[in-house]
């Protein structure tokens, strides 16, 4: 398990050093080089960041619920982690070896996690949640090893909260995946799983407001969307950061 954790750490380091990809198009908007929260991250040559609050993020549907376990093995309801704060929810499995899959999502989230140290708004009003869709291998103990860099971060209290979750069984996981439209299937002749890379933006009321796929994981765009929701609910004012 320690060897696996080291490999994951190396992958995260490589991803954090790489340039981010083009972000999603938000329709007809006025753009600027970087929105205030997006400015926490280095500017990129490609793609301008939409001005937070200059576009609408419509409600898609209510976030799904179900029984989950945290990295200590404690039982919770998923709804506890998808309301009360602006949430970025990701689905992963720890042994994913596809660079454009789970490692890419985790690298993007680590960029936001580390940048959040400079934003009280993110620390106080947002959260990251990562849920495994491989409960047989991703036990709470395995997740604790996989997420060690965040769980054991000595500066973690000054950064956005990040929860790592799994389920007791595939039976508990199935209705959650079905609600979020997150298909997962075994890959023939391999220990890998076929899945679609997706992250979900969820508002304080538990409404899904955006869904990000491969090619949409520019962390600056995710931060602009988070800021838009914070402006919408009044958490941020014109001069807030």
BELHUWO-V24329 format. One record per backbone hydrogen bond with DSSP energy under -0.5 kcal/mol. NH is the residue of the N-H (numbers start at 1). CO is the residue of the C=O. Records with the same first field share a line. If there is no record, write none. Layout:
NH = CO, CO
This chain:
5 = 1
6 = 2
7 = 3
8 = 4
9 = 5
10 = 6
11 = 7
12 = 8
13 = 9
14 = 10
15 = 11
16 = 12
17 = 13
18 = 14, 15
29 = 27
32 = 49
39 = 35
40 = 37
41 = 38
49 = 32
51 = 30
54 = 51
58 = 56
60 = 208
61 = 208
63 = 206
68 = 76
69 = 166
70 = 74
71 = 164
73 = 70
76 = 68
78 = 66
80 = 77
81 = 78
82 = 79
84 = 204
86 = 125
87 = 85, 202
88 = 127
89 = 87, 200
90 = 129
91 = 198
92 = 131
96 = 93
99 = 97
101 = 98
103 = 98
104 = 101
105 = 101
106 = 102
107 = 103
108 = 104
109 = 105
110 = 106
111 = 107
112 = 108
113 = 109
114 = 110
115 = 111
116 = 112
117 = 114
118 = 115
119 = 116
123 = 119
124 = 120
125 = 121
126 = 122
127 = 86
128 = 161
129 = 88
130 = 163
131 = 90
132 = 165
133 = 92
137 = 134
138 = 134
139 = 137
143 = 139
144 = 140
145 = 141
146 = 142
147 = 143
148 = 145
150 = 147
151 = 147
152 = 148
153 = 150
156 = 153
158 = 155
159 = 156
161 = 126
163 = 128
165 = 130
166 = 69
173 = 169
174 = 170
175 = 171
176 = 172, 173
177 = 173
178 = 174
179 = 175
180 = 176
181 = 177, 178
182 = 177
183 = 181
185 = 194
187 = 192
188 = 186
190 = 187
194 = 185
196 = 183
198 = 196
199 = 212
200 = 89
201 = 210
202 = 87, 200
203 = 207
206 = 203
208 = 61
209 = 201
210 = 201
212 = 199
216 = 213
219 = 217
221 = 218
222 = 218
223 = 219
224 = 220
225 = 221
226 = 222
227 = 223
228 = 224
229 = 225
230 = 226
231 = 227
232 = 228
233 = 229
234 = 231
235 = 230
236 = 230
240 = 237
